Amino acid sequence: MENTLEALAARCADCQKCALGQTRTNLVFGTGNPHADLMFVGEAPGEQEDLTGTPFVGRAGQLLDKFLYAVDIERKDVYIANILKCRPPKNRDPLPEEEDACIGYLREQVRLIRPKVIVCLGRIAAMKLIKPDFKITKEHGTWFEKGNYLMTAVYHPAALLRDPRKKEDMLEDMKRIKAKLDETEAI
Ligand code: URA
């Protein structure tokens, strides 16, 4: 089969590798520019995402859009996906077996998109992609090099909705991400 994002999405469409395949409305594969230099990875679809099949379209996603706008990044230019492609009931944290069943799809997405910078949205994505003991309060905005990728993590937008005092840090982190991107593009 063809080695493209669309072919991968088609392969993943009827996934029943874990029990979430039974409860989802829509699988949320990911959206955006298939050649993006910047890729965001969240945790798992929420209610609105499950209903629409698109990541980060609910309240958290709308807040993410505001931060992208603030640093002059257009959503259409980035790629957005999640660790899990299906919504966990009542938005509970992903289970290890769900992450293990699903992570191969994300790794394949990353290999096909080949972004320069990967930004984890929140601690769940950072613990899975950067390191298991990632501490979001202490380590958000820190850069890590993994393979060919520059990686960092920022607060999950849902955490900013719960605690708006974190928005200042988020804006600083997003400015640093934009600067890093401009820097890597200038080389
Ligand atoms: N939260 C996430 O982590 N991902 C989404 O797609 C929506 C909310």
Residues whose N, C-alpha, C, O or C-beta is under 5 A from the ligand:
A	BS01	URA	G42 E43 A44 P45 G46 E49 P55 F56 A60 N82
